[in-house]
């Protein structure tokens, strides 16, 4: 039989994927608050293994070293969350703290042991990484796809709980259509998100690879790539004839860049830039991104 605490935590996860915007800090705070201090235990680092649902594959070395220095001096303030496994423990949340602790040379780390099921383990790992860390675009796209597959939700529904636009989610997930070698270029930073997004709408693998090489080796601009993509000889994924509203086609590349930077719908037309926002909070978010303060 499940304990009241176990049921409450499960309910909290379901609530996060219904109407609320995902908030990992709120979830982790809830777990820590509901855990008596005597239940926070020290576990041996060598008994820990990665969460199989961890979306992050690449960890920033400089950032880990900085955290390791802090751990050497002050210790680990925030306990990690783990699940007991057949041998040792699986890390549910806090893998970055574990890796930094290994660099710091410590033998144990404070942990909260919880009996989450596989679905909850994945959700918590994804929440932590989406909101606490800078996932590379491919890791982020994979995380979105896993959430949608597991929760059986649409791009629109995921966008709502992430607090992002539907087009942003759709464009991110679209990156998963790219050939593996092109995905690697995105991960390595050789291809920008905007370049990759345009390439992901093409269906011919050979064309994608050829254009990716031109971008990397010849510095093909976003604007030039956009023009090439419009060509009749370029086959699109689910090709649909779309009518450009009032936007000036000459500035399509600028719209793409601004949409990506601001995560909002942007139109450039009649020598004007129009940025749409949902409410006052969203407007303030955009002002912060533009480094415009009161």
Beta strands, then each sheet from edge to edge (+ up, - down):
strand 1: 40-44
strand 2: 48-49
strand 3: 80-84
strand 4: 89-93
strand 5: 108-113
strand 6: 266-269
strand 7: 272-275
sheet 1: 1+ 5- 3- 4+ 2+
sheet 2: 6+ 7-
end
